[in-house]
Amino acid sequence: MQLTDYFSFVLALALVLALILGLAWAVKRFGLGGALARNLPSGSERRLSLVEVLTLDARRKLILIKRDDREHLLLLGVNNDIVIERVEPGETPGASA
């Protein structure tokens, strides 16, 4: 094999990798893989959102999710998941009775 053969192989590999990265960017940028594939609403039509995640240790995480006007604080563990707090609409967080 000559040096030009190696150069053409490397150039072809670089071209294929650039095409893969370009396609991945386009799918992510235009949302072509997520909402269309699962038939989910996109953007402001979504009812569920992840507000914050706090990793406590290797086995547990605290997550704050928002559904409609309600927020839920969940403790996710390896074997169990616990709802710690629910905040109703119009109620301030941390002021539950």
BALOBA-1460 file (C-alpha; in Angstrom, 3 decimals):
// residues 97
<rec num="1" residu="m" x="0.000" y="0.000" z="0.000"/>
<rec num="2" residu="q" x="1.114" y="3.451" z="-0.793"/>
<rec num="3" residu="l" x="0.900" y="6.576" z="1.330"/>
<rec num="4" residu="t" x="-1.938" y="7.936" z="-0.830"/>
<rec num="5" residu="d" x="-4.064" y="4.884" z="0.025"/>
<rec num="6" residu="y" x="-3.677" y="5.567" z="3.747"/>
<rec num="7" residu="f" x="-4.490" y="9.229" z="3.170"/>
<rec num="8" residu="s" x="-7.691" y="8.346" z="1.298"/>
<rec num="9" residu="f" x="-8.752" y="5.938" z="4.093"/>
<rec num="10" residu="v" x="-8.250" y="8.609" z="6.746"/>
<rec num="11" residu="l" x="-10.068" y="11.176" z="4.625"/>
<rec num="12" residu="a" x="-13.012" y="8.810" z="4.072"/>
<rec num="13" residu="l" x="-13.179" y="8.049" z="7.804"/>
<rec num="14" residu="a" x="-13.146" y="11.758" z="8.643"/>
<rec num="15" residu="l" x="-15.944" y="12.369" z="6.137"/>
<rec num="16" residu="v" x="-18.110" y="9.582" z="7.576"/>
<rec num="17" residu="l" x="-17.549" y="10.828" z="11.144"/>
<rec num="18" residu="a" x="-18.418" y="14.387" z="10.096"/>
<rec num="19" residu="l" x="-21.646" y="13.142" z="8.483"/>
<rec num="20" residu="i" x="-22.599" y="11.212" z="11.638"/>
<rec num="21" residu="l" x="-21.906" y="14.208" z="13.882"/>
<rec num="22" residu="g" x="-23.813" y="16.526" z="11.537"/>
<rec num="23" residu="l" x="-26.817" y="14.235" z="11.513"/>
<rec num="24" residu="a" x="-26.744" y="13.898" z="15.322"/>
<rec num="25" residu="w" x="-26.610" y="17.692" z="15.669"/>
<rec num="26" residu="a" x="-29.541" y="18.140" z="13.255"/>
<rec num="27" residu="v" x="-31.652" y="15.549" z="15.100"/>
<rec num="28" residu="k" x="-30.967" y="17.217" z="18.441"/>
<rec num="29" residu="r" x="-31.383" y="20.765" z="17.118"/>
<rec num="30" residu="f" x="-34.698" y="20.166" z="15.398"/>
<rec num="31" residu="g" x="-36.038" y="17.606" z="17.905"/>
<rec num="32" residu="l" x="-36.524" y="14.893" z="15.328"/>
<rec num="33" residu="g" x="-35.898" y="11.910" z="17.586"/>
<rec num="34" residu="g" x="-37.723" y="12.659" z="20.814"/>
<rec num="35" residu="a" x="-41.190" y="14.134" z="20.582"/>
<rec num="36" residu="l" x="-42.014" y="12.822" z="17.120"/>
<rec num="37" residu="a" x="-40.959" y="9.256" z="17.836"/>
<rec num="38" residu="r" x="-42.945" y="8.976" z="21.075"/>
<rec num="39" residu="n" x="-45.795" y="11.289" z="20.019"/>
<rec num="40" residu="l" x="-45.227" y="13.594" z="23.016"/>
<rec num="41" residu="p" x="-46.087" y="17.275" z="23.117"/>
<rec num="42" residu="s" x="-43.129" y="19.584" z="22.717"/>
<rec num="43" residu="g" x="-42.109" y="22.906" z="24.221"/>
<rec num="44" residu="s" x="-44.687" y="24.771" z="26.303"/>
<rec num="45" residu="e" x="-47.356" y="22.087" z="25.798"/>
<rec num="46" residu="r" x="-45.555" y="19.668" z="28.132"/>
<rec num="47" residu="r" x="-47.104" y="19.174" z="31.560"/>
<rec num="48" residu="l" x="-44.162" y="17.522" z="33.289"/>
<rec num="49" residu="s" x="-40.721" y="19.034" z="33.842"/>
<rec num="50" residu="l" x="-37.651" y="18.257" z="35.896"/>
<rec num="51" residu="v" x="-36.788" y="21.309" z="37.984"/>
<rec num="52" residu="e" x="-33.717" y="20.195" z="39.908"/>
<rec num="53" residu="v" x="-31.662" y="17.101" z="40.827"/>
<rec num="54" residu="l" x="-29.444" y="16.756" z="43.881"/>
<rec num="55" residu="t" x="-27.256" y="13.668" z="44.265"/>
<rec num="56" residu="l" x="-27.024" y="12.734" z="47.929"/>
<rec num="57" residu="d" x="-24.728" y="9.728" z="47.591"/>
<rec num="58" residu="a" x="-24.063" y="6.874" z="45.186"/>
<rec num="59" residu="r" x="-27.453" y="5.313" z="45.872"/>
<rec num="60" residu="r" x="-29.855" y="8.216" z="46.475"/>
<rec num="61" residu="k" x="-31.008" y="11.340" z="44.658"/>
<rec num="62" residu="l" x="-33.443" y="14.094" z="45.504"/>
<rec num="63" residu="i" x="-35.402" y="15.316" z="42.509"/>
<rec num="64" residu="l" x="-37.878" y="18.158" z="42.228"/>
<rec num="65" residu="i" x="-40.434" y="17.720" z="39.470"/>
<rec num="66" residu="k" x="-43.230" y="20.022" z="38.373"/>
<rec num="67" residu="r" x="-46.538" y="18.774" z="36.998"/>
<rec num="68" residu="d" x="-48.993" y="21.458" z="35.923"/>
<rec num="69" residu="d" x="-48.920" y="23.856" z="38.907"/>
<rec num="70" residu="r" x="-47.798" y="21.307" z="41.479"/>
<rec num="71" residu="e" x="-44.278" y="20.490" z="42.595"/>
<rec num="72" residu="h" x="-43.229" y="17.149" z="44.055"/>
<rec num="73" residu="l" x="-39.997" y="16.452" z="45.944"/>
<rec num="74" residu="l" x="-38.989" y="12.802" z="45.523"/>
<rec num="75" residu="l" x="-36.233" y="10.738" z="47.105"/>
<rec num="76" residu="l" x="-35.096" y="8.114" z="44.617"/>
<rec num="77" residu="g" x="-33.171" y="5.159" z="45.982"/>
<rec num="78" residu="v" x="-31.992" y="1.801" z="44.706"/>
<rec num="79" residu="n" x="-34.927" y="-0.209" z="46.066"/>
<rec num="80" residu="n" x="-37.526" y="2.440" z="46.911"/>
<rec num="81" residu="d" x="-38.831" y="5.855" z="45.927"/>
<rec num="82" residu="i" x="-40.416" y="8.199" z="48.465"/>
<rec num="83" residu="v" x="-42.534" y="11.334" z="47.992"/>
<rec num="84" residu="i" x="-41.168" y="13.760" z="50.567"/>
<rec num="85" residu="e" x="-43.280" y="16.828" z="49.856"/>
<rec num="86" residu="r" x="-46.125" y="17.947" z="47.609"/>
<rec num="87" residu="v" x="-46.683" y="21.647" z="46.988"/>
<rec num="88" residu="e" x="-50.219" y="22.547" z="45.908"/>
<rec num="89" residu="p" x="-51.009" y="25.582" z="43.722"/>
<rec num="90" residu="g" x="-50.893" y="28.813" z="45.733"/>
<rec num="91" residu="e" x="-48.958" y="27.205" z="48.597"/>
<rec num="92" residu="t" x="-45.393" y="28.263" z="49.384"/>
<rec num="93" residu="p" x="-42.729" y="25.516" z="49.430"/>
<rec num="94" residu="g" x="-41.682" y="24.427" z="52.917"/>
<rec num="95" residu="a" x="-44.882" y="25.757" z="54.548"/>
<rec num="96" residu="s" x="-46.775" y="22.465" z="54.648"/>
<rec num="97" residu="a" x="-48.760" y="21.768" z="57.818"/>
